[in-house]
Amino acid sequence: MSSNGLKLNNMDMQAKSAFLLLDGDTLALPNNQTFRVTYKTPLPLKPESLKGLSSNDVPPDTAAISSGRYLVSSAELGNGTFGSVHLAVDVMKGRQVACKIISLKGNGSASDIKKSEKYAAVKREVEILKSLHHPNINKILEVSETHCRTKICVLLSLSTGGDLFSHLVRRTRLNEMEAKFFLLQIFYGIKYLHDNGVVHRDMKPENILLLTPPPYPRLQIADFGLARVFPRDKKEKDNKRALTVLGTVDYIAPEVAELMHLGQERMKTSAEQTAMAGDTWAIGCIGYQMFTGLQPFYPYDYMEQQAAQDRNEEAPPSEAFDVPPAPESICDDYGIPLPPVSGPPRTPAEESRDDLVRKNIMECRPDMSSSVWVSVPKAKTMIEGLLEKNHYLRWTAKRALDSSWMTVHRKEMDEMYQRTLNVDD
């Protein structure tokens, strides 16, 4: 292992690797200067997530996995549907990594747990990630099926810059060059996936990681829990299967929103092409958000009206009155329960936020009137191509990369990109 002379908590850190400093950490420089880290608002500690993992001969609020190679901290970096992500240290290589701790449900027996849908989804994500090798794809390092049979630990490369969503919240809008640099890398990553028959199906800012803090970091696409692989082998490819309708509502494509509206759970025709077009649609939504600071189909006016109404509404005074108790059921003359009386159709005020988002997506009329687009007309053309309602005409990652906006300053962008590859992931 090549060290840069830095010691974190008395451990030599790998050269050219970025790392996070936690509250209470000790950092020693090559000149023997030592610093103790203190945060006003430290990362949340979730020691309960480590329950069941080995805690013998390790510091407090820490667990050891993979025969002691990795020390997992109770410091939580994030959480999601499949579990929580914790900071961990690779003792052998002197680097920090991310550990996704996935809790499985079952009756405790290994055979029962391995038959669960969640276990199958985790194994599918792992197999997909193991087959992928690209600078813009979050890399899997190891999988540890611990002696605690109800948990799996997936070790991943650590992104110290957080996720794109948090970056956009802090910045609101990106300047043209930063947006181009970010989108260039997202297209590089998604083109690699599509060329290898992998569809992500949940592209959103939360699933795009910044390997290092800004400015101009390398980006990595993460969280392949909903991904689907379409075999490149012709015989396998001819065996077409229906595709389950999935995704985060703000970033689903119109064809998916329409199926959800109709209550259909499966996409039966042109599944591969449609799913890939769904990925590029989501990138169009992300690009729109980079330039405007807004989501293209979020019902802002309606939500503001609802918030104002909630603030102004006063609860009417209650009045005492007597009513007879409602019967538990109503039957006809033959004792057969009558069907429930359907209520009136829901008014817009009764529609949920997600209903309105899906409705806006199906109408597919993103507001491109902002003055922001005046200064970047070629970027506007690309975003409109990605947000094309007809998925057969929607821009692919390759077409976006070849567009006039993306090719301007490409040499400079690629030089900056190459420099990000010097940071180990």
C-alpha positions in Angstrom: 0.0 0.0 0.0 1.3 3.5 -0.9 0.7 6.0 1.8 0.6 9.8 1.6 2.0 10.1 5.1 -1.4 10.9 6.7 -2.6 9.0 9.7 -6.3 8.9 10.5 -6.9 7.6 14.0 -3.3 6.1 14.0 -3.9 4.3 10.7 -1.9 5.0 7.5 -4.2 6.3 4.8 -3.8 5.2 1.2 -2.2 7.7 -1.2 -4.6 9.6 -3.6 -7.7 8.5 -1.7 -10.2 11.0 -0.3 -11.7 10.4 3.1 -14.2 11.8 5.5 -13.4 13.2 8.9 -15.9 12.4 11.7 -16.4 14.1 15.0 -13.7 13.0 17.4 -11.3 11.8 14.7 -7.6 12.4 15.1 -5.6 13.4 12.0 -1.8 13.3 12.0 0.2 15.1 9.3 3.6 14.0 7.9 5.3 16.8 10.0 3.9 15.2 13.2 1.2 17.9 13.7 -1.9 16.3 15.1 -5.5 17.7 14.9 -8.6 16.5 16.6 -11.8 17.0 14.6 -14.9 18.6 16.2 -18.2 19.2 14.5 -21.1 21.4 15.7 -23.5 19.0 13.8 -21.8 15.6 13.5 -23.2 12.7 11.3 -26.0 10.8 13.0 -24.9 7.6 14.9 -27.1 4.6 14.5 -25.5 1.8 16.5 -28.7 -0.2 16.3 -27.9 -0.9 12.6 -24.8 -2.8 13.7 -26.8 -5.1 16.0 -25.9 -8.7 15.3 -22.5 -7.9 13.7 -19.3 -8.9 15.3 -18.2 -6.3 18.0 -15.4 -8.3 19.7 -12.1 -6.5 20.1 -13.2 -3.4 18.2 -13.8 0.3 19.4 -17.2 1.2 20.8 -20.0 1.7 18.2 -18.0 -0.3 15.7 -18.4 -3.7 14.1 -15.9 -5.9 12.3 -16.9 -7.9 9.1 -15.0 -10.0 6.5 -12.7 -11.6 9.1 -11.8 -8.2 10.6 -10.7 -6.6 7.3 -13.5 -3.9 7.5 -14.4 -1.9 10.6 -18.0 -0.5 10.2 -18.8 2.7 12.1 -22.2 3.5 13.5 -21.9 6.9 11.6 -24.8 6.7 9.0 -24.1 8.3 5.6 -27.7 7.7 4.3 -30.5 5.2 4.2 -33.1 3.9 1.8 -35.5 1.1 0.9 -33.0 -1.7 1.3 -31.1 -0.5 4.4 -28.7 2.0 5.7 -25.2 3.1 4.5 -22.4 3.4 7.0 -18.9 4.7 6.9 -16.3 1.8 7.1 -12.5 1.4 7.0 -10.6 -1.1 4.9 -7.9 -1.9 7.4 -5.8 -3.8 4.8 -5.7 -1.0 2.3 -5.9 2.0 4.6 -8.9 3.6 3.0 -12.5 4.5 3.8 -15.4 2.7 2.1 -19.2 2.7 2.2 -21.0 -0.3 3.8 -24.6 -0.8 2.9 -26.2 -2.9 5.7 -29.2 -4.7 4.4 -31.6 -6.3 6.9 -33.4 -9.4 5.6 -36.6 -10.8 7.1 -37.3 -14.5 7.7 -37.8 -17.1 10.4 -34.1 -17.1 11.1 -33.1 -20.0 8.9 -30.6 -19.4 6.1 -32.7 -21.3 3.6 -35.8 -19.2 4.4 -34.0 -15.9 4.1 -32.4 -16.9 0.8 -35.8 -17.5 -0.7 -37.0 -14.0 0.1 -37.7 -11.4 -2.6 -35.4 -9.0 -0.8 -32.5 -11.4 -0.8 -33.0 -12.1 -4.5 -33.1 -8.3 -5.2 -29.8 -7.8 -3.3 -28.1 -10.6 -5.1 -29.3 -9.3 -8.4 -27.9 -5.8 -7.6 -24.6 -7.3 -6.5 -24.3 -9.5 -9.7 -25.0 -6.4 -11.9 -22.5 -4.3 -10.1 -19.8 -7.0 -10.2 -20.1 -7.1 -14.0 -19.7 -3.3 -14.4 -16.3 -1.5 -14.6 -16.5 2.2 -15.5 -15.3 5.4 -13.8 -18.9 6.7 -13.6 -20.4 3.6 -12.0 -20.2 3.2 -8.2 -17.9 0.2 -7.7 -18.7 -2.8 -5.5 -15.7 -4.0 -3.5 -17.0 -7.0 -1.6 -20.1 -8.7 -0.2 -20.1 -10.0 3.3 -22.8 -12.4 4.4 -22.2 -12.1 8.1 -22.7 -14.7 10.8 -25.8 -12.7 11.6 -27.9 -14.5 9.0 -30.5 -11.7 8.7 -28.0 -9.1 7.4 -25.9 -8.7 4.3 -23.1 -6.1 4.1 -22.2 -4.7 0.7 -18.9 -2.8 0.6 -18.8 0.0 -2.0 -16.4 2.7 -3.0 -16.9 5.8 -0.9 -18.1 9.1 -2.5 -17.0 11.9 -0.1 -18.8 14.6 -2.0 -22.3 13.4 -1.1 -25.1 13.0 -3.7 -26.2 15.3 -6.5 -29.5 16.0 -4.8 -27.8 17.6 -1.8 -25.5 19.5 -4.1 -28.4 20.9 -6.0 -30.2 21.9 -2.8 -27.1 23.8 -1.7 -26.5 25.5 -5.1 -30.1 25.7 -6.4 -28.8 26.2 -10.0 -25.6 25.2 -11.7 -23.7 27.4 -14.2 -23.5 26.1 -17.8 -20.0 24.7 -17.6 -20.7 22.8 -14.3 -24.0 21.4 -15.7 -22.2 20.3 -18.9 -19.4 18.6 -16.9 -21.9 16.8 -14.8 -24.2 15.7 -17.6 -21.2 14.6 -19.7 -20.3 12.1 -17.0 -23.9 11.0 -16.5 -24.2 10.3 -20.2 -20.8 8.5 -20.2 -22.1 6.2 -17.4 -25.6 5.6 -18.8 -24.2 4.9 -22.4 -21.9 2.3 -20.9 -24.8 0.7 -19.1 -27.1 0.7 -22.1 -24.3 -0.7 -24.4 -24.0 -3.6 -21.9 -27.7 -4.2 -21.8 -28.2 -2.7 -18.3 -31.1 -0.4 -17.6 -31.0 1.6 -14.3 -34.7 2.4 -14.0 -34.3 4.8 -11.0 -32.2 7.6 -12.3 -32.5 10.6 -9.9 -30.2 13.1 -8.2 -30.2 11.0 -5.0 -28.6 8.1 -7.0 -25.8 10.1 -8.5 -22.8 10.5 -6.2 -19.9 13.0 -6.1 -16.7 11.0 -5.6 -15.0 14.1 -4.1 -16.4 17.5 -3.0 -16.8 20.2 -5.7 -15.7 21.9 -7.8 -15.8 19.6 -10.8 -15.7 16.2 -9.1 -16.1 12.8 -10.8 -19.7 11.6 -10.7 -20.9 8.0 -10.2 -24.2 6.4 -10.8 -25.3 4.3 -7.8 -28.1 2.2 -6.4 -28.9 -0.6 -8.9 -31.7 -2.1 -6.8 -34.3 -1.6 -9.6 -31.9 -2.3 -12.5 -32.6 -4.8 -15.2 -30.2 -6.7 -17.5 -31.2 -7.4 -21.1 -28.9 -10.2 -22.4 -26.7 -9.3 -25.4 -26.8 -13.0 -26.5 -29.2 -13.2 -29.5 -30.9 -16.4 -28.3 -31.5 -14.9 -24.8 -32.5 -11.6 -26.3 -35.2 -13.3 -28.4 -36.7 -14.6 -25.2 -38.6 -11.4 -24.4 -40.1 -10.9 -21.0 -42.5 -8.3 -19.7 -40.9 -5.4 -17.6 -42.3 -4.4 -14.3 -43.3 -0.7 -14.1 -41.1 0.9 -11.5 -39.4 4.2 -10.7 -39.5 7.4 -8.6 -42.6 9.3 -9.6 -40.9 12.7 -10.3 -38.6 11.1 -12.8 -40.8 8.4 -14.5 -41.4 8.8 -18.3 -44.8 9.4 -19.8 -45.2 5.8 -21.0 -44.6 4.6 -17.4 -47.0 7.2 -15.9 -49.7 6.2 -18.3 -49.4 2.5 -17.3 -49.5 3.5 -13.6 -52.6 5.6 -14.3 -54.3 2.6 -15.9 -53.3 0.3 -13.1 -51.1 -1.9 -15.2 -48.0 -3.3 -13.6 -46.2 -4.8 -16.6 -44.8 -3.4 -19.8 -45.2 -6.1 -22.5 -43.8 -4.6 -25.7 -40.4 -3.1 -26.6 -39.4 -3.4 -23.0 -35.6 -2.9 -23.6 -36.0 0.2 -25.8 -38.7 1.7 -23.6 -36.7 1.1 -20.4 -33.6 2.7 -21.9 -35.7 5.7 -23.1 -36.9 5.9 -19.5 -33.4 6.4 -18.3 -32.7 9.2 -20.7 -36.0 10.9 -19.8 -34.9 10.9 -16.2 -31.6 12.5 -17.2 -33.6 15.2 -19.0 -35.5 15.9 -15.8 -32.1 16.1 -13.9 -30.7 18.4 -16.5 -33.7 20.7 -16.3 -33.3 20.8 -12.6 -29.6 21.7 -12.9 -30.4 24.8 -15.1 -33.6 26.0 -13.4 -33.4 24.8 -9.8 -36.9 23.3 -10.4 -38.3 19.9 -11.2 -40.1 20.1 -14.6 -43.3 18.4 -13.6 -43.7 19.2 -10.0 -47.1 20.9 -9.3 -45.5 24.0 -7.6 -48.6 26.3 -8.0 -51.0 23.8 -6.6 -48.8 22.9 -3.7 -48.3 26.6 -2.9 -52.0 27.1 -3.0 -52.6 24.2 -0.7 -49.9 25.4 1.8 -51.5 28.9 1.8 -54.9 27.4 2.3 -53.6 25.3 5.2 -52.1 28.4 6.8 -55.3 30.5 6.5 -57.8 27.8 7.3 -59.2 27.9 10.8 -61.0 24.9 12.2 -64.8 25.7 12.6 -66.1 25.5 16.2 -67.5 22.1 17.0 -71.2 21.8 17.7 -72.8 19.2 19.9 -75.5 17.1 18.3 -76.8 13.6 18.5 -76.8 11.0 15.7 -77.8 7.4 15.8 -74.9 4.9 15.5 -74.1 3.8 11.9 -75.0 0.2 11.1 -72.1 -2.2 10.7 -73.5 -3.4 7.3 -76.6 -2.8 5.1 -78.3 -5.8 3.5 -81.0 -6.3 0.9 -84.2 -8.2 1.5 -82.3 -11.5 1.0 -79.6 -10.7 3.6 -76.9 -10.1 1.0 -74.7 -7.1 1.7 -75.1 -4.3 -0.8 -72.0 -3.1 -2.7 -70.4 0.1 -1.3 -71.7 3.3 -2.7 -69.0 4.9 -4.8 -68.3 8.5 -4.0 -68.2 11.3 -6.5 -65.0 11.6 -8.6 -62.1 13.2 -6.9 -61.6 16.9 -7.4 -58.2 18.4 -8.1 -58.0 19.4 -4.5 -58.4 15.8 -3.4 -55.7 14.5 -5.8 -52.5 13.5 -4.2 -49.2 15.2 -5.0 -48.0 12.1 -6.9 -51.3 12.0 -8.9 -50.6 15.6 -10.1 -47.0 14.8 -11.0 -48.1 11.8 -13.1 -50.8 13.9 -14.7 -48.2 16.6 -15.6 -45.8 14.0 -17.0 -48.5 12.5 -19.2 -49.4 15.9 -20.6 -45.7 16.4 -21.1 -45.5 20.2 -21.3 -42.4 21.3 -19.3 -42.2 25.0 -18.9 -39.3 26.1 -21.2 -40.2 29.8 -21.0 -37.6 30.7 -18.2 -35.1 33.3 -19.1 -32.4 30.8 -18.2 -32.8 29.0 -21.5 -32.2 32.2 -23.5 -28.5 32.0 -22.8 -28.2 28.3 -23.5 -30.4 27.6 -26.5 -28.4 24.5 -27.5 -28.7 23.0 -24.1 -32.5 23.8 -24.2 -32.7 21.8 -27.5 -31.0 18.8 -25.8 -33.3 18.9 -22.8 -36.3 19.1 -25.0 -35.0 16.1 -27.0 -34.6 14.1 -23.7 -38.1 15.1 -22.6 -39.7 14.0 -25.9 -43.0 12.3 -25.1 -42.7 9.7 -27.8 -40.1 7.3 -26.5 -39.3 6.1 -30.0 -38.1 9.6 -30.9 -36.6 10.5 -27.5 -32.9 11.2 -27.5 -30.5 8.4 -26.5 -27.3 9.0 -24.5 -25.2 8.8 -27.6 -27.3 11.4 -29.4 -27.0 13.7 -26.5 -23.2 13.2 -26.4 -23.1 14.0 -30.1 -25.3 17.1 -29.8 -23.9 20.5 -30.6 -24.1 21.7 -27.0 -22.2 18.7 -25.6 -19.5 18.8 -28.3 -18.6 22.5 -27.6 -15.6 22.6 -25.2 -15.5 18.8 -25.2 -11.7 18.8 -25.3 -11.5 20.9 -22.2 -14.2 18.9 -20.5 -12.5 15.6 -21.2 -9.2 17.0 -19.9 -10.9 17.9 -16.6 -12.6 14.5 -16.6 -9.3 12.7 -17.0 -7.9 14.6 -14.0 -10.7 13.2 -11.8 -9.6 9.7 -12.7 -6.4 10.3 -10.6 -8.5 10.0 -7.5 -8.9 6.3 -6.4 -12.4 5.1 -5.9 
